[in-house]
């Protein structure tokens, strides 16, 4: 930088001195020429006047002789008789209106060419004072020519002198210009070093500060005091650095918030530009695509990264057609997860380009699809469960109407079956209504604090008769005083369904043990039987609606297939948990934990 400043100063100084020399040379030459022209015009007019006087006096005029006499009188030559060494040289020429030389002070006029094509002669022939500067081949020097016309005689008086002084002026100016350049160079060297030090030192400090800021140290500031524009630049730079630090902090805060928001979404979000480079992606999308989320993923090509043609093609189609699209895809066939993908083009401010990329929102709808399937199966099962007793009832009614009603024994038997099927139908409808009510309830109503002992006593009174018919013994084990804040009827219904199932699917003369234990803010209910048990493959599905391990046996026992589903929903309603352990032939145990 110092060398450049020195060179700039030196070049500017040399150019300045050189231009000044040229200007002085031009001005000097112009002034010298002007003075010389006026002097020659005066000389020509003097000769013109003298010739006019001689003409009036009737004196015969020899133009060649007069030219030589006037040249010797006005500018006498020295002994050298050399033009370039003689400043007092004057050449006089007389030319007629045809351009023929009729008198010459220096050469034989008879051997001279016609001068009608000379610039100063042409102007004089027009009645003007002719002027010209040109190089004389005869005398090997530049001469200034002045031609003055004698209007009455038609003779042109041309006087000329060599421009010897111009060369002297140029030589003097060249010498002084060289001296000026040398002096300017010396002065420039001194000033350049001082000035460069004044500039370079604060500039280097600014460079160091800039490097630190570029490397992430946004708190770095410059401290330059020099009482000039550089100090103002330093202050402006510090102000810019403060604003930059503030802006970057704000942007970083916004980016953190945006990352936190999109990474907190349960749906996948990915945005790409027109070249399919990733501009935005959240962790859920990375999990869906099976790729690692982290630095470096932004800017990567989505097509090369995930290789899923369905999603890639959907985004590409949305960008190409500049329209939102919707489709359902399975990203990984191994997981059987179904995703609903919404794609939309990103609006662009560029009128020549319809959009600047595309964005995709990916939602996991696997559970929704399963719920739709469960709903479909539920409707199918409900229809089937309702149709079976109704068909039976209608069949027996038609049989009675056909004449069986006259046979009292048969009629009573058929009416008993109709009564059983009607009760079964009523129980099914009641269970469906109860299940629907529980499913649509976010928080239970009629909450009160009640004693579990009282609830167990009521359950015993209800199911004692059913248990005695099969020789089943009911054992209730409960701590002295356990209370719970809940809907008493819900808890009662939950326990009745479990105990009733334990009785139905128990062996003759078996036992059902019901326990309630209070521990660490929860109540644990245990219903254990000595019945037929459940195969392990069926346990994950026993809480599904209408799911039966043994369909024929369940229907014969009057079950609707909704009891355990109701139990599960009641447990979920109170944020509890239910677990099942069972072994075929050795009985089943249900363990329920509810917050007090």
C-alpha positions as CSV (number, residue, x, y, z in Angstrom):
1,X,0.0,0.0,0.0
2,X,2.9,2.4,0.9
3,X,4.5,1.7,-2.5
4,X,1.3,2.3,-4.3
5,X,0.8,5.7,-2.5
6,X,4.4,6.6,-3.3
7,X,4.0,5.7,-6.9
8,X,0.7,7.5,-7.2
9,X,2.2,10.6,-5.7
10,X,5.3,10.4,-7.9
11,X,3.3,9.9,-11.1
12,X,0.9,12.7,-10.2
13,X,3.9,15.0,-9.5
14,X,5.7,14.2,-12.7
15,X,2.5,14.5,-14.7
16,X,1.7,17.9,-13.0
17,X,5.2,19.3,-13.6
18,X,5.2,18.0,-17.1
19,X,1.8,19.4,-18.0
20,X,2.8,22.7,-16.3
21,X,6.0,22.7,-18.5
22,X,4.0,22.1,-21.6
23,X,1.5,24.8,-20.7
24,X,4.3,27.3,-20.0
25,X,6.0,26.3,-23.3
26,X,2.9,26.8,-25.3
27,X,2.1,30.1,-23.6
28,X,5.7,31.3,-24.1
29,X,5.7,30.2,-27.8
30,X,2.3,31.8,-28.4
31,X,3.4,35.1,-26.8
32,X,6.7,35.0,-28.7
33,X,5.0,34.3,-32.0
34,X,2.5,37.1,-31.4
35,X,5.2,39.7,-30.6
36,X,7.2,38.5,-33.6
37,X,4.2,38.7,-35.9
38,X,3.4,42.2,-34.8
39,X,7.1,43.2,-35.4
40,X,7.1,41.7,-38.9
41,X,3.8,43.3,-39.8
42,X,5.3,46.7,-38.7
43,X,8.4,46.0,-40.8
44,X,6.3,45.0,-43.8
45,X,4.1,48.2,-43.4
46,X,7.3,50.3,-43.1
47,X,8.6,48.8,-46.4
48,X,5.1,49.3,-47.9
49,X,5.1,52.9,-47.0
50,X,8.6,53.5,-48.3
51,X,7.8,51.8,-51.6
52,X,4.7,53.9,-52.0
53,X,6.7,57.1,-51.4
54,X,9.2,56.0,-54.0
55,X,6.5,55.3,-56.4
56,X,5.0,58.7,-55.9
57,X,8.4,60.3,-56.5
58,X,8.8,58.5,-59.8
59,X,11.8,56.6,-58.6
60,X,12.4,53.3,-60.4
61,X,12.1,50.4,-58.1
62,X,14.4,47.3,-58.1
63,X,12.6,44.9,-55.8
64,X,15.4,42.4,-55.5
65,X,17.9,45.2,-54.5
66,X,15.4,46.8,-52.1
67,X,14.8,43.4,-50.5
68,X,18.5,42.9,-49.8
69,X,19.0,46.5,-48.6
70,X,16.2,46.4,-46.2
71,X,17.3,43.0,-44.8
72,X,20.8,44.3,-44.2
73,X,19.5,47.6,-42.7
74,X,16.9,46.2,-40.4
75,X,18.8,43.0,-39.3
76,X,22.5,43.3,-40.1
77,X,24.2,39.8,-40.2
78,X,27.3,39.0,-38.2
79,X,30.4,37.5,-39.6
80,X,29.1,33.9,-39.1
81,X,26.4,34.5,-41.6
82,X,24.7,31.4,-40.2
83,X,20.9,31.5,-39.8
84,X,20.7,29.2,-36.7
85,X,23.4,31.1,-34.9
86,X,22.1,34.6,-35.9
87,X,19.0,35.8,-34.1
88,X,18.9,39.1,-36.2
89,X,18.1,37.3,-39.4
90,X,15.4,38.8,-41.7
91,X,14.3,37.6,-45.0
92,X,12.3,39.8,-47.4
93,X,10.5,38.6,-50.5
94,X,8.5,40.5,-53.1
95,X,5.8,38.5,-55.0
96,X,3.5,39.7,-57.7
97,X,-0.2,38.9,-57.9
98,X,0.6,35.8,-60.1
99,X,2.8,34.3,-57.4
100,X,6.1,35.0,-59.2
101,X,8.9,36.1,-57.0
102,X,10.3,39.4,-58.1
103,X,12.7,40.1,-55.3
104,X,14.4,38.1,-52.6
105,X,17.0,39.0,-49.9
106,X,18.6,35.6,-49.5
107,X,18.3,33.6,-52.7
108,X,18.3,34.1,-56.4
109,X,14.7,35.0,-57.0
110,X,14.8,33.9,-60.6
111,X,15.3,30.3,-59.6
112,X,12.5,30.3,-57.0
113,X,9.2,28.5,-57.6
114,X,5.9,30.1,-58.0
115,X,4.5,31.1,-54.5
116,X,0.8,31.4,-55.4
117,X,0.1,28.1,-53.5
118,X,1.6,29.3,-50.3
119,X,-0.8,29.8,-47.4
120,X,0.3,33.4,-46.5
121,X,0.4,34.4,-50.2
122,X,-3.2,33.1,-50.8
123,X,-4.4,35.1,-47.8
124,X,-2.6,38.2,-49.0
125,X,-4.0,37.9,-52.5
126,X,-7.5,38.1,-50.8
127,X,-6.5,41.5,-49.3
128,X,-5.7,40.0,-45.9
129,X,-2.5,39.8,-43.9
130,X,-1.3,36.3,-44.5
131,X,0.4,34.2,-41.8
132,X,2.1,30.8,-41.8
133,X,4.8,28.8,-40.0
134,X,6.5,26.1,-42.0
135,X,9.8,24.3,-42.4
136,X,12.0,25.7,-45.1
137,X,13.7,23.0,-47.1
138,X,16.1,25.6,-48.6
139,X,17.3,26.9,-45.2
140,X,16.5,23.7,-43.1
141,X,14.7,25.7,-40.3
142,X,11.1,26.6,-39.4
143,X,10.3,30.2,-40.4
144,X,7.4,32.6,-39.6
145,X,6.0,34.1,-42.8
146,X,4.0,37.4,-42.8
147,X,2.6,38.6,-46.2
148,X,1.2,42.1,-46.5
149,X,-0.5,43.2,-49.8
150,X,0.1,46.5,-51.5
151,X,-3.3,47.0,-52.9
152,X,-2.6,49.7,-55.5
153,X,0.5,48.0,-57.0
154,X,-0.7,44.3,-56.6
155,X,2.7,43.5,-55.0
156,X,2.9,41.3,-51.9
157,X,5.6,42.1,-49.3
158,X,6.6,38.9,-47.5
159,X,8.9,39.1,-44.5
160,X,10.0,36.0,-42.6
161,X,12.3,35.3,-39.7
162,X,13.6,31.9,-38.3
163,X,12.0,30.8,-35.1
164,X,15.4,30.4,-33.4
165,X,14.1,31.7,-30.0
166,X,11.4,28.9,-29.9
167,X,14.1,26.3,-29.7
168,X,15.9,28.3,-26.9
169,X,12.6,28.7,-25.0
170,X,11.9,24.9,-25.3
171,X,15.4,24.1,-24.1
172,X,15.1,26.4,-21.0
173,X,11.6,25.0,-20.2
174,X,12.9,21.5,-20.6
175,X,15.7,22.1,-18.2
176,X,13.5,23.7,-15.6
177,X,10.8,21.0,-16.0
178,X,13.5,18.4,-15.3
179,X,14.6,20.3,-12.2
180,X,10.9,20.6,-11.1
181,X,10.4,16.8,-11.6
182,X,13.5,16.0,-9.5
183,X,12.5,18.5,-6.8
184,X,8.9,17.2,-6.9
185,X,10.1,13.6,-6.7
186,X,12.1,14.3,-3.6
187,X,9.3,16.3,-1.9
188,X,6.8,13.6,-3.0
189,X,8.9,10.8,-1.4
190,X,9.0,12.6,1.9
191,X,5.3,13.5,1.8
192,X,4.2,10.1,0.5
193,X,5.9,8.2,3.3
194,X,4.4,10.6,5.9
195,X,1.0,10.5,4.3
196,X,1.1,6.7,3.8
197,X,2.0,6.2,7.4
198,X,-0.9,8.4,8.5
199,X,-3.3,6.4,6.3
200,X,-1.9,2.9,6.4
201,X,-1.7,2.6,10.2
202,X,-5.5,3.2,10.8
203,X,-6.4,1.3,7.7
204,X,-4.4,-1.7,9.0
205,X,-6.3,-1.4,12.3
206,X,-9.6,-1.4,10.4
207,X,-8.4,-4.4,8.5
208,X,-7.6,-6.3,11.7
209,X,-11.0,-5.4,13.2
210,X,-12.7,-6.4,10.0
211,X,-11.0,-9.8,10.1
212,X,-12.0,-10.4,13.7
213,X,-15.6,-9.5,12.8
214,X,-15.6,-11.7,9.8
215,X,-14.4,-14.6,12.0
216,X,-17.4,-14.1,14.4
217,X,-16.0,-11.6,17.0
218,X,-18.8,-9.1,16.5
219,X,-18.0,-7.2,19.7
220,X,-14.6,-6.0,18.3
221,X,-14.4,-2.2,17.7
222,X,-11.8,0.1,16.2
223,X,-10.2,2.9,18.2
224,X,-8.7,5.4,15.8
225,X,-8.1,9.0,16.7
226,X,-6.6,11.1,13.9
227,X,-9.0,14.0,13.5
228,X,-9.7,13.4,9.8
229,X,-12.0,11.4,7.5
230,X,-10.4,8.2,8.6
231,X,-11.6,8.8,12.2
232,X,-15.0,9.5,10.8
233,X,-14.8,6.3,8.8
234,X,-13.7,4.4,12.0
235,X,-16.7,5.8,13.9
236,X,-19.0,4.9,11.0
237,X,-17.5,1.4,10.9
238,X,-18.1,1.0,14.6
239,X,-21.7,2.1,14.2
240,X,-22.1,-0.4,11.3
241,X,-20.6,-3.1,13.4
242,X,-23.0,-2.4,16.3
243,X,-25.9,-2.5,13.9
244,X,-24.6,-5.7,12.3
245,X,-24.1,-7.3,15.7
246,X,-27.7,-6.3,16.7
247,X,-29.1,-7.5,13.3
248,X,-27.3,-10.8,13.4
249,X,-28.4,-11.4,17.0
250,X,-32.0,-10.6,16.0
251,X,-31.7,-12.9,13.0
252,X,-30.1,-15.6,15.1
253,X,-32.9,-15.3,17.6
254,X,-35.5,-15.5,14.9
255,X,-33.8,-18.5,13.3
256,X,-33.7,-20.2,16.7
257,X,-37.4,-19.5,17.2
258,X,-38.2,-20.7,13.7
259,X,-36.1,-23.8,14.2
260,X,-37.8,-24.4,17.5
261,X,-41.2,-24.0,16.0
262,X,-40.8,-26.2,12.9
263,X,-38.9,-28.8,14.9
264,X,-41.7,-28.8,17.5
265,X,-44.2,-29.6,14.8
266,X,-45.6,-33.2,14.7
267,X,-45.7,-33.0,10.9
268,X,-42.8,-32.9,8.5
269,X,-42.0,-29.7,6.6
270,X,-39.5,-29.3,3.8
271,X,-38.9,-26.4,1.4
272,X,-36.7,-26.5,-1.8
273,X,-35.8,-24.0,-4.5
274,X,-36.2,-24.5,-8.2
275,X,-33.1,-26.6,-8.3
276,X,-34.4,-28.9,-5.5
277,X,-31.8,-27.6,-3.0
278,X,-33.1,-27.7,0.5
279,X,-34.0,-24.3,2.0
280,X,-35.8,-25.6,5.1
281,X,-36.4,-28.9,6.8
282,X,-37.4,-30.0,10.3
283,X,-36.4,-33.1,12.3
284,X,-39.7,-34.9,11.7
285,X,-39.0,-34.8,7.9
286,X,-35.6,-36.2,8.5
287,X,-37.0,-39.0,10.6
288,X,-39.6,-39.7,8.0
289,X,-36.9,-39.9,5.2
290,X,-34.5,-41.7,7.4
291,X,-31.7,-39.1,7.2
292,X,-29.6,-37.4,9.8
293,X,-30.6,-33.9,10.8
294,X,-27.8,-31.4,11.4
295,X,-25.5,-28.8,9.9
296,X,-24.8,-29.2,6.2
297,X,-28.2,-30.5,5.2
298,X,-29.4,-27.1,4.1
299,X,-28.4,-26.7,0.4
300,X,-28.3,-30.4,-0.3
301,X,-30.3,-31.8,-3.2
302,X,-33.5,-33.4,-2.0
303,X,-33.9,-35.8,-4.9
304,X,-30.4,-37.1,-4.3
305,X,-30.9,-37.2,-0.5
306,X,-34.1,-39.1,-0.1
307,X,-34.6,-40.8,-3.4
308,X,-38.3,-41.2,-2.8
309,X,-39.8,-40.7,-6.3
310,X,-43.4,-40.2,-5.0
311,X,-42.7,-37.2,-2.8
312,X,-40.0,-35.8,-5.2
313,X,-42.4,-36.0,-8.2
314,X,-45.2,-34.5,-6.2
315,X,-43.1,-31.5,-5.3
316,X,-41.7,-31.2,-8.8
317,X,-45.2,-31.3,-10.3
318,X,-46.4,-28.7,-7.9
319,X,-43.5,-26.4,-8.9
320,X,-43.9,-27.0,-12.6
321,X,-47.7,-26.5,-12.6
322,X,-47.5,-23.7,-10.0
323,X,-50.4,-25.2,-8.2
324,X,-51.0,-26.9,-4.8
325,X,-51.3,-30.7,-4.8
326,X,-52.3,-33.4,-2.3
327,X,-51.6,-37.1,-2.3
328,X,-51.1,-40.1,0.1
329,X,-47.8,-42.0,0.0
330,X,-46.0,-44.8,1.8
331,X,-42.4,-43.6,2.3
332,X,-41.1,-46.9,3.8
333,X,-43.0,-50.1,2.9
334,X,-41.4,-51.8,5.9
335,X,-43.2,-49.6,8.4
336,X,-46.5,-49.4,6.5
337,X,-46.8,-45.8,7.6
338,X,-49.1,-43.7,5.5
339,X,-48.4,-40.0,5.0
340,X,-50.6,-37.3,3.5
341,X,-48.4,-34.9,1.6
342,X,-49.5,-31.4,0.8
343,X,-47.3,-29.5,-1.7
344,X,-47.5,-25.9,-2.8
345,X,-45.3,-23.6,-4.9
346,X,-43.4,-20.8,-3.1
347,X,-44.6,-17.4,-4.4
348,X,-41.9,-15.4,-6.2
349,X,-41.6,-11.6,-6.6
350,X,-39.9,-12.2,-10.0
351,X,-42.4,-11.6,-12.7
352,X,-40.4,-13.7,-15.2
353,X,-40.5,-16.7,-12.9
354,X,-43.8,-18.0,-11.5
355,X,-42.4,-19.3,-8.3
356,X,-39.1,-19.7,-6.4
357,X,-39.4,-23.3,-5.3
358,X,-41.9,-25.6,-3.5
359,X,-42.8,-26.6,0.1
360,X,-44.2,-29.9,1.3
361,X,-46.1,-30.6,4.5
362,X,-46.0,-34.3,5.5
363,X,-48.6,-35.6,8.0
364,X,-48.6,-39.1,9.4
365,X,-52.2,-40.4,8.9
366,X,-51.5,-44.0,9.8
367,X,-53.6,-43.8,13.0
368,X,-56.3,-42.0,11.1
369,X,-56.4,-44.7,8.5
370,X,-56.5,-47.3,11.3
371,X,-59.4,-45.4,13.0
372,X,-61.2,-45.3,9.7
373,X,-60.7,-49.0,9.4
374,X,-61.8,-49.6,12.9
375,X,-64.9,-47.4,12.3
376,X,-65.7,-49.5,9.2
377,X,-65.2,-52.7,11.1
378,X,-67.3,-51.3,14.0
379,X,-70.2,-50.5,11.7
380,X,-69.9,-53.9,10.1
381,X,-69.7,-55.6,13.5
382,X,-72.6,-53.6,14.9
383,X,-74.7,-54.4,11.9
384,X,-73.8,-58.1,12.3
385,X,-74.5,-58.1,16.0
386,X,-77.8,-56.4,15.6
387,X,-78.8,-58.5,12.7
388,X,-78.3,-61.8,14.4
389,X,-80.8,-61.4,17.3
390,X,-83.3,-59.5,15.0
391,X,-83.2,-62.3,12.5
392,X,-83.7,-64.8,15.3
393,X,-86.6,-62.8,16.7
394,X,-88.3,-62.4,13.3
395,X,-87.9,-66.0,12.5
396,X,-89.6,-67.2,15.7
397,X,-92.3,-64.6,15.3
398,X,-93.1,-65.8,11.8
399,X,-93.1,-69.4,13.1
400,X,-95.6,-68.5,15.8
401,X,-97.8,-66.6,13.3
402,X,-97.7,-69.7,11.1
403,X,-99.5,-71.8,13.7
404,X,-96.9,-72.6,16.3
405,X,-98.7,-70.2,18.7
406,X,-101.5,-72.8,19.1
407,X,-99.0,-75.2,20.6
408,X,-98.6,-73.8,24.1
409,X,-95.4,-75.7,24.8
410,X,-93.7,-74.6,21.6
411,X,-95.1,-71.1,21.9
412,X,-93.7,-70.6,25.4
413,X,-90.3,-72.0,24.3
414,X,-90.2,-69.6,21.3
415,X,-91.3,-66.6,23.4
416,X,-88.5,-67.4,25.9
417,X,-86.0,-67.4,23.0
418,X,-87.4,-64.1,21.7
419,X,-87.2,-62.7,25.3
420,X,-83.5,-63.8,25.5
421,X,-82.7,-62.3,22.1
422,X,-84.5,-59.1,23.0
423,X,-82.5,-58.8,26.2
424,X,-79.3,-59.5,24.3
425,X,-80.3,-56.8,21.7
426,X,-81.1,-54.4,24.5
427,X,-77.7,-55.1,26.3
428,X,-75.9,-54.6,23.0
429,X,-77.6,-51.2,22.4
430,X,-76.9,-50.1,26.0
431,X,-73.3,-51.1,25.6
432,X,-73.0,-49.2,22.3
433,X,-74.6,-46.1,23.9
434,X,-72.3,-46.3,26.9
435,X,-69.2,-46.7,24.8
436,X,-70.2,-43.8,22.6
437,X,-70.8,-41.7,25.7
438,X,-67.4,-42.5,27.2
439,X,-65.6,-41.9,23.9
440,X,-67.1,-38.4,23.5
441,X,-66.4,-37.5,27.1
442,X,-63.1,-35.5,27.8
443,X,-63.7,-35.3,31.5
444,X,-66.2,-37.3,33.5
445,X,-69.2,-35.7,35.3
446,X,-70.8,-36.4,38.6
447,X,-67.4,-36.6,40.3
448,X,-67.6,-37.3,44.0
449,X,-65.5,-38.8,46.8
450,X,-66.8,-42.2,47.6
451,X,-65.7,-45.3,49.5
452,X,-64.5,-48.3,47.4
453,X,-65.8,-50.7,50.1
454,X,-69.4,-49.6,49.4
455,X,-68.8,-50.1,45.7
456,X,-67.5,-53.6,46.2
457,X,-70.5,-54.5,48.4
458,X,-72.9,-53.4,45.6
459,X,-71.0,-55.4,43.0
460,X,-71.1,-58.5,45.3
461,X,-74.9,-58.1,45.7
462,X,-75.3,-57.9,41.9
463,X,-73.1,-60.8,40.8
464,X,-73.5,-63.1,43.7
465,X,-76.4,-65.0,42.1
466,X,-74.6,-65.4,38.8
467,X,-71.6,-66.7,40.5
468,X,-73.5,-69.2,42.6
469,X,-75.1,-70.8,39.4
470,X,-71.6,-71.8,38.3
471,X,-70.3,-72.6,41.8
472,X,-67.9,-69.7,41.5
473,X,-66.6,-68.2,44.8
474,X,-66.1,-64.4,45.0
475,X,-63.3,-63.2,47.2
476,X,-63.1,-59.4,48.0
477,X,-59.9,-58.2,49.5
478,X,-59.8,-54.4,50.3
479,X,-58.1,-52.1,52.8
480,X,-60.3,-50.7,55.5
481,X,-60.9,-47.3,54.1
482,X,-60.1,-46.3,50.5
483,X,-61.7,-43.4,48.8
484,X,-61.5,-42.0,45.3
485,X,-62.7,-38.9,43.5
486,X,-64.6,-40.3,40.5
487,X,-68.0,-41.0,39.0
488,X,-69.2,-43.9,41.2
489,X,-71.2,-45.5,38.4
490,X,-68.2,-45.5,36.0
491,X,-66.0,-47.3,38.5
492,X,-68.8,-49.7,39.4
493,X,-69.5,-50.4,35.7
494,X,-65.7,-51.0,35.0
495,X,-65.4,-53.5,37.9
496,X,-68.7,-55.2,37.1
497,X,-67.6,-55.8,33.4
498,X,-64.3,-57.4,34.6
499,X,-65.9,-59.5,37.4
500,X,-68.7,-60.6,35.1
501,X,-66.2,-61.8,32.4
502,X,-64.2,-63.5,35.1
503,X,-67.3,-65.5,36.1
504,X,-68.4,-66.2,32.6
505,X,-65.1,-67.6,31.4
506,X,-64.2,-69.4,34.6
507,X,-64.3,-73.1,35.3
508,X,-67.1,-74.6,37.4
509,X,-66.4,-74.3,41.1
510,X,-63.6,-71.8,40.3
511,X,-62.8,-68.6,42.2
512,X,-62.6,-64.9,41.4
513,X,-60.5,-62.7,43.6
514,X,-61.0,-58.9,43.6
515,X,-58.5,-56.7,45.4
516,X,-58.1,-52.9,46.0
517,X,-54.8,-51.5,47.3
518,X,-54.0,-47.8,47.9
519,X,-50.3,-46.9,47.3
520,X,-48.4,-43.7,46.5
521,X,-51.4,-41.7,45.2
522,X,-52.9,-44.5,43.2
523,X,-55.5,-47.3,43.7
524,X,-54.6,-50.7,42.2
525,X,-57.5,-53.0,41.3
526,X,-56.8,-56.6,40.7
527,X,-59.3,-59.0,39.2
528,X,-58.0,-62.6,39.0
529,X,-59.9,-65.8,38.0
530,X,-59.1,-69.4,37.6
531,X,-60.7,-69.8,34.2
532,X,-59.8,-70.9,30.8
533,X,-57.3,-68.1,30.2
534,X,-56.4,-66.3,27.0
535,X,-53.7,-67.2,24.4
536,X,-50.9,-64.6,24.2
537,X,-51.6,-63.8,20.6
538,X,-55.1,-62.5,21.5
539,X,-54.2,-60.3,24.5
540,X,-53.2,-57.2,22.4
541,X,-56.6,-57.2,20.7
542,X,-59.0,-58.1,23.5
543,X,-59.9,-54.4,24.2
544,X,-61.0,-53.9,20.6
545,X,-64.7,-53.5,19.9
546,X,-66.5,-56.8,19.2
547,X,-63.2,-58.8,19.4
548,X,-63.8,-62.2,20.7
549,X,-61.3,-65.0,21.4
550,X,-64.0,-67.6,21.0
551,X,-66.9,-66.0,19.1
552,X,-69.4,-68.9,19.4
553,X,-68.8,-69.3,23.1
554,X,-69.0,-65.6,23.8
555,X,-72.4,-65.2,22.0
556,X,-73.8,-68.3,23.9
557,X,-72.8,-66.6,27.1
558,X,-74.6,-63.5,26.2
559,X,-71.6,-61.3,25.7
560,X,-71.8,-58.3,23.4
561,X,-68.1,-58.0,22.7
562,X,-68.0,-54.4,24.0
563,X,-67.4,-55.0,27.8
564,X,-63.6,-54.8,27.8
565,X,-63.6,-51.9,25.3
566,X,-65.8,-50.0,27.8
567,X,-63.4,-50.9,30.6
568,X,-60.4,-49.6,28.5
569,X,-62.1,-46.3,27.8
570,X,-63.1,-45.8,31.4
571,X,-59.5,-46.3,32.5
572,X,-58.3,-43.9,29.8
573,X,-60.9,-41.4,30.9
574,X,-59.2,-41.3,34.4
575,X,-55.7,-41.3,33.0
576,X,-55.1,-44.8,34.4
577,X,-53.5,-47.9,33.0
578,X,-54.6,-51.5,32.6
579,X,-52.5,-54.6,32.1
580,X,-53.4,-58.3,31.4
581,X,-51.5,-61.4,32.2
582,X,-53.0,-64.8,31.2
583,X,-52.1,-68.4,30.6
584,X,-54.4,-70.8,28.8
585,X,-56.0,-73.2,31.4
586,X,-54.6,-71.3,34.4
587,X,-56.8,-68.1,34.5
588,X,-56.5,-64.4,33.7
589,X,-55.5,-61.4,35.8
590,X,-56.4,-57.8,35.1
591,X,-54.5,-55.1,36.9
592,X,-55.8,-51.5,36.8
593,X,-54.2,-48.4,38.3
594,X,-56.1,-45.2,38.8
595,X,-55.0,-41.9,40.3
596,X,-56.8,-41.2,43.6
